[in-house]
Every structure is written in structure tokens, then in C-alpha cells.
Amino acid sequence: MNSSVIVFPGSNCDRDIAIALEKMQFKNKMVWHKESKLPKSDLIVIPGGFSYGDYLRSGAIAGKSLIINEVIKAAKSGCLILGICNGFQILTETGLLKGTLLRNRNLKFINSDVNIKVINNSTKFTSKYKSNQVLKINIAHNEGNYFTDKDHLNKLKNENLIAFQYCDINGNISDQSNPNGAIENIAGIYNSKKNILGMMPHPERMVDNLISNTDGINLFASIMN
Amino acid sequence: MKFAVTVTLKKDVLDPQGKVVQDTLANLGMKSLKNIRQGKFFEIEIEERNQLKAEELINEMCKKLLVNLIIEDYKINKL
């Protein structure tokens, strides 16, 4: 399976995701944002970081970059797109995913391992997880407070487009288990066709027991499947 | 022609930065302070003599990049 990782000035999780993808046997290519053509890809990853120093709004400038037009075209033709952290913010700025990521409600940058629950395991990104499985995944962000309007929120719920929700170790979804104030504890969402996943937690940081755990592996294994 | 664009968070969107600034000013004794919303300000200069056309262009800039219409409102003023 061919994957491409888009690299912007200020991306800083691009190599981590490349290592995770290669570990899972993807044939991966790094694509600089100024390029106007994408290599043949089954999966495009927009990695975490601080593209363009978060100028204007997180993801705003990257969301209008040259390569993004190609990503949008690929997304519309059904290619799988995964946006992690800043990548999620960029996807909302392109309009590929609705809603936006506001500043964390405590106004602090949060770097911690949190529990998230797999809400929908019948997608190409999550088929290897069990429904309602609780994962421990790292988050590291300042703007992770997902917000969207009521109509879209209802659509997310009714069409099963919520990918992950923040929860406690037993899977209870409550305000106490919400690290950043995200509406309905949302940690990740899909588009209507479920070929685009945006998530704040970092699955690429959870692929090796030596440094963390392996709760992120099944996301890549699902895609590979 | 010069324009000022002011971008603010919509009324129903929480503005934690504005709240902290407000609380701090209250601590400094500003007793009649009622509410603060923090925003962004752009000063934009464009080469266009027709004001209507100029404003149209500024509107386009706001919608395409400067403003996130999901959470922000904007106002344009000619300087």
C-alpha cells in the first residue's frame, strides 16, 4: 500500500508517522508542500506540528497551500486521508472536515496520555479495533477543543461519524475525562463518506512498547487491511 | 485605499482569552467593566479606486482566508 506524508514548514510529527507507516509495511513517500503533484497514494497523512508557526489560525495557511488542492482532489476520488493533530486542524481549514478546533478551555498546552474510546469500528481506519475499545493515546496540543454547530453535531451522531471520544480508563465519557473542552468529548471525526479521519490524539506515537504502548498500531493495521 | 478589518469570535463561542483579560482587569479594580471579547485586527491597503470593488475584494479575502466563518464574525471599515 502506498502512503504519502505531506510536510509543511513547522510540521514536527512527519518523521514519527513515517516510521510508524514503514513499520506497518506501507511504501511511504514524503511530499513537500510546494509540490503540485502527489505520488500515487492509497493513504495521505497530514501530520502534526505547527505548520507555518500557527500564524493566523492553526492550520489556516497550510489549508491554502499548493499541495492541498491535490489532497482535496484525491479525497474527493475516495483516497484515504488521515489528519493528526495539526493535520486535523488543517483538514477543517480546507473544509474537507466540518467544524473547527478552538483553544483548549484551560488555555494551556496539554501533553499527556489520555483514554479515548473507539466509537465507530466499522470504517477503513478502525476495523481492527473492537467497538467501544478504550485506548491510551498521547495528545499534545493547544487548540484541540473541537467545536461545531448543532446541525453538524446531530449529523455526526446520527450518521455515526464520531470516530473517538475522550473517556476515563473504564470508558465513561464525562466532563472529567474531557481534557480540552471538546464538544461531546469528541477526539476524532469522519467525513460523510468515511474516507477522511481527523483526530487530535497521536496514534503514531503508540506503535512501540519501548517508548509507549501499541494502542495505535491497529489504526494502521486497519488501513493496511 | 486602506481598510480596517476587525475579526471577533461569534457571540455563542466561548472566548477564554477575553475572559482571562477581563478577570485580570477586574482584579486591577476596573469596577464598571462589563464584558471583553478579544479579536484580531488587519489593516489592508489595496490599489483600487472604486470603493465598492475594493470592499468586494476585502470581503473575498475575509471569506477565503482571514476569517473562520464557523466561529468568527468580521467588520470592514474604510480608513
Interface residues (C-beta under 8 A of the other chain):
Chain A: L56 R57 A60 K64 E93 K98 G99 T100 L102 R103 R105 N106 L107 F147 T148 D149 G181
Chain B: V13 L14 P16 Q17 V20 K64 L65 L66 N68 I70 I71
